[in-house]
Amino acid sequence: MQQIFNFLIRNKNNILFLLLFGLSLFLTIQSHSFHKSKFISSANFITGGIYKKANNIQSYFYLEEYNERLLEENNLLRNKLSNVPDTLFNDTFIDSTVYEGIYEFRTARVINNNYSKVDNYITLDKGRKDNILPESGVVTSQGIVGIIDNASKNYSRVISILNSDSKINAQLKKTNHFGSLVWNGKDPNIIQLIDVPRLAPVKKGDTIITGGKSLIFPRGIPIGNIVGFALDENGSYYTIDIKLFNDMTNIGHVYVIVNKDRKEIRELEDIDD
Amino acid sequence: MGFINPYLYLLFLIVYPFNTPQGLFMLIAFLLGLSIDTFEDSGGIHAAACVFIAYIRPIILRFSFGISYDYQTVKLSNTPYGARLSYIILMVLLHNLLLFILEMFSFSHVYLILKKTFFTSIFTILLVLISLTLFKPKRR
């Protein structure tokens, strides 16, 4: 017994080191496995609060730019609205109860944004209280941003598309050939679309949109332009480089897309298990 | 290359008094790393890297300052310049290397890890040196 105590006292530094190092490794490994509720995250009470305070001050400096973006978006929506070809004709056919759709948009403000690491996260200033739940899509007026993975009462955390865990279904605008959107961790403006079949007519400058094969994003949200593409080693799939429409280094306000039917679809899919 | 993010918080671990008990120093380093991890959403990589360099700091100190470290008389402000530089470089390099290995978490990105470690370390070391010259302790 005496010897055990002596051993412990003699090696107390090594033991403490192993303990602390093991604890931090555990947290690291946990953060690398997708979809787990984490206490150590920027969406908790303290960090979210501090980020929000800081952002309250910072956002004043960007007011002009945000206004400009809003004007641009309003312009776009107005153009769409006033160019509906024949309103009389449409009125008879649009059934407003069906037209409402299953997606609901909510606004939120970005209070923390990363883009220089391999696994980047964004923190928003709204959470469960505003009915924002994990696995909701996040977009701006220009393109997609990411998916919510963790929501506390007042804050939520978004897995940015600039994250090695992020995998989003996307397709060519012209045809229906689709693939998965991933990021190789290098340039925050260029992301990759992989597993696009060789048959697809890929051309530089073509637009990529979301595919709508998941519950998270509706179909047709713009993502970016093709700037380059190459066949993979087997020669059967394209890997496409996409320049984002969205400037991921400069996001102010975002829209969170809530799928109202999600619970129902989930229940349907879970019947198998 | 994208963006370089120097980690100036290493300055705290570099100038922390050399004669504090090792266990206490490791605990402080762990808490520092963990608080940065919560804000950066990076799991536990900063905590791991901080605890690691806190653990091996005596070895680096002995390597850089030689036998005089053992008599607990060393103060960072009155050491020879070369020794101080080697101490800082070693601390920053080891910290960043472990940090980026844990961040990537795969050995298929060795080239990217080394590149990031190299560039981030250069800027961190520069910032640390600038801060040390700007905030010199007053001589009495």
Interface residues (C-beta under 8 A of the other chain):
Chain A: K12 N13 L16 F17 L20 F21 L23 S24 L25 F26 L27 T28 I29 Q30 S31 H32 I40 S41 S42 N44 I46 T47 I50 Y51 N112 N114 Y115 S116 K117 V118 D119 Y121 T123 R157 G185 K186 D187 P188
Chain B: G2 F3 I4 N5 Q22 G23 M26 L27 F30 G33 L34 D37 T38 F39 E40 D41 S42 G43 G44 I45 A47 A48 V51 F52 Y55 L102 E103 M104 F105 H109 L112
